[in-house]
Amino acid sequence: MAHTEGTARRPTHSPLRPSWRCPACGILWPCSTAKLRLLGEYREDRPGLVTHLAAVQKEAEADLARLNPDVALPDLTPRFVGWAQAR
C-alpha cells in the first residue's frame, strides 16, 4: 500500500539508534517481531544470520558505550547472537 500524505506511518521493528530499542515495541532490539523477520530473511542461511547479528552487535556496543561511557556494558551476545545460533 502506498504512503499517502497525512497518513501516519507505523514505526518499523528496526533498531532505534543509539539506544538499540525497538521504536514499535519500546523493548530492547531485536524484539520478537524483528527476530521473526530476520529468521525469515535468513531462512536458508543461518550462518549468514549469525554473522550479520555479530556485526550489528559490534555497532550496538559502540553506540551504547558512547551513550553511557561510565557504565560497563553487559555481555550483549545472548541478546544479539545467542538466540539465532543453531541448536
CYANA upper distance limits for C-alpha pairs under 8 A (distance plus 0.5 A):
  3 HIS  CA      7 THR  CA      7.36
  3 HIS  CA      9 ARG  CA      8.22
 10 ARG  CA     24 ALA  CA      7.91
 11 PRO  CA     23 PRO  CA      6.44
 11 PRO  CA     24 ALA  CA      5.56
 12 THR  CA     22 CYS  CA      8.34
 12 THR  CA     23 PRO  CA      7.31
 12 THR  CA     24 ALA  CA      6.36
 13 HIS  CA     22 CYS  CA      6.03
 13 HIS  CA     23 PRO  CA      7.00
 13 HIS  CA     24 ALA  CA      6.16
 13 HIS  CA     25 CYS  CA      7.95
 13 HIS  CA     30 PRO  CA      8.44
 13 HIS  CA     31 CYS  CA      7.78
 13 HIS  CA     33 THR  CA      7.15
 13 HIS  CA     34 ALA  CA      6.05
 14 SER  CA     22 CYS  CA      6.58
 14 SER  CA     23 PRO  CA      7.76
 14 SER  CA     29 TRP  CA      8.07
 14 SER  CA     30 PRO  CA      8.25
 14 SER  CA     34 ALA  CA      7.38
 15 PRO  CA     20 TRP  CA      5.59
 15 PRO  CA     21 ARG  CA      6.08
 15 PRO  CA     22 CYS  CA      5.65
 15 PRO  CA     23 PRO  CA      7.48
 15 PRO  CA     29 TRP  CA      6.30
 15 PRO  CA     30 PRO  CA      7.68
 16 LEU  CA     20 TRP  CA      5.66
 16 LEU  CA     21 ARG  CA      5.90
 16 LEU  CA     22 CYS  CA      6.41
 16 LEU  CA     23 PRO  CA      6.46
 17 ARG  CA     21 ARG  CA      7.89
 17 ARG  CA     63 ASP  CA      7.89
 18 PRO  CA     60 ALA  CA      7.87
 18 PRO  CA     63 ASP  CA      5.69
 18 PRO  CA     64 LEU  CA      6.93
 18 PRO  CA     67 LEU  CA      7.51
 19 SER  CA     63 ASP  CA      7.91
 19 SER  CA     64 LEU  CA      7.10
 19 SER  CA     67 LEU  CA      8.15
 20 TRP  CA     28 LEU  CA      6.79
 20 TRP  CA     29 TRP  CA      6.08
 20 TRP  CA     60 ALA  CA      7.13
 20 TRP  CA     64 LEU  CA      8.41
 21 ARG  CA     26 GLY  CA      6.32
 21 ARG  CA     27 ILE  CA      5.94
 21 ARG  CA     28 LEU  CA      4.87
 21 ARG  CA     29 TRP  CA      5.32
 21 ARG  CA     30 PRO  CA      8.19
 22 CYS  CA     26 GLY  CA      5.46
 22 CYS  CA     27 ILE  CA      6.05
 22 CYS  CA     28 LEU  CA      6.57
 22 CYS  CA     29 TRP  CA      5.71
 22 CYS  CA     30 PRO  CA      7.61
 22 CYS  CA     31 CYS  CA      7.08
 23 PRO  CA     27 ILE  CA      8.48
 25 CYS  CA     31 CYS  CA      7.98
 27 ILE  CA     31 CYS  CA      6.96
 29 TRP  CA     34 ALA  CA      8.05
 30 PRO  CA     34 ALA  CA      5.93
 30 PRO  CA     35 LYS  CA      6.49
 30 PRO  CA     79 ARG  CA      7.89
 30 PRO  CA     80 PHE  CA      7.42
 31 CYS  CA     35 LYS  CA      6.69
 32 SER  CA     36 LEU  CA      6.75
 33 THR  CA     37 ARG  CA      6.71
 34 ALA  CA     38 LEU  CA      6.55
 35 LYS  CA     39 LEU  CA      6.56
 36 LEU  CA     40 GLY  CA      6.71
 37 ARG  CA     41 GLU  CA      6.68
 38 LEU  CA     42 TYR  CA      6.55
 38 LEU  CA     49 LEU  CA      7.91
 39 LEU  CA     43 ARG  CA      6.00
 39 LEU  CA     49 LEU  CA      8.16
 39 LEU  CA     84 ALA  CA      8.45
 42 TYR  CA     46 ARG  CA      6.55
 42 TYR  CA     48 GLY  CA      7.48
 42 TYR  CA     49 LEU  CA      6.24
 45 ASP  CA     49 LEU  CA      6.90
 46 ARG  CA     50 VAL  CA      6.82
 46 ARG  CA     84 ALA  CA      8.06
 46 ARG  CA     85 GLN  CA      7.96
 46 ARG  CA     86 ALA  CA      7.84
 47 PRO  CA     51 THR  CA      6.66
 47 PRO  CA     85 GLN  CA      8.50
 48 GLY  CA     52 HIS  CA      6.56
 49 LEU  CA     53 LEU  CA      6.61
 49 LEU  CA     84 ALA  CA      7.80
 50 VAL  CA     54 ALA  CA      6.59
 50 VAL  CA     81 VAL  CA      6.46
 50 VAL  CA     84 ALA  CA      6.79
 50 VAL  CA     85 GLN  CA      7.00
 51 THR  CA     55 ALA  CA      6.90
 52 HIS  CA     56 VAL  CA      6.77
 53 LEU  CA     57 GLN  CA      6.45
 53 LEU  CA     80 PHE  CA      6.36
 53 LEU  CA     81 VAL  CA      6.17
 54 ALA  CA     58 LYS  CA      6.95
 54 ALA  CA     77 THR  CA      8.43
 54 ALA  CA     80 PHE  CA      7.48
 54 ALA  CA     81 VAL  CA      6.65
 55 ALA  CA     59 GLU  CA      7.11
 56 VAL  CA     60 ALA  CA      6.72
 56 VAL  CA     80 PHE  CA      8.22
 57 GLN  CA     61 GLU  CA      6.57
 57 GLN  CA     76 LEU  CA      7.48
 57 GLN  CA     77 THR  CA      7.86
 57 GLN  CA     80 PHE  CA      6.42
 57 GLN  CA     81 VAL  CA      8.25
 58 LYS  CA     62 ALA  CA      6.82
 59 GLU  CA     63 ASP  CA      6.73
 60 ALA  CA     64 LEU  CA      6.40
 61 GLU  CA     65 ALA  CA      6.45
 61 GLU  CA     73 LEU  CA      8.10
 61 GLU  CA     76 LEU  CA      8.18
 62 ALA  CA     66 ARG  CA      6.79
 63 ASP  CA     67 LEU  CA      6.61
 64 LEU  CA     68 ASN  CA      6.53
 64 LEU  CA     69 PRO  CA      8.44
 64 LEU  CA     73 LEU  CA      8.16
 65 ALA  CA     69 PRO  CA      5.63
 65 ALA  CA     71 VAL  CA      8.12
 65 ALA  CA     72 ALA  CA      8.38
 65 ALA  CA     73 LEU  CA      7.52
 76 LEU  CA     80 PHE  CA      6.68
 77 THR  CA     81 VAL  CA      5.72
 77 THR  CA     82 GLY  CA      6.30
 78 PRO  CA     82 GLY  CA      4.61
 78 PRO  CA     83 TRP  CA      6.84
 79 ARG  CA     83 TRP  CA      7.40
 80 PHE  CA     84 ALA  CA      8.40
 81 VAL  CA     85 GLN  CA      7.06
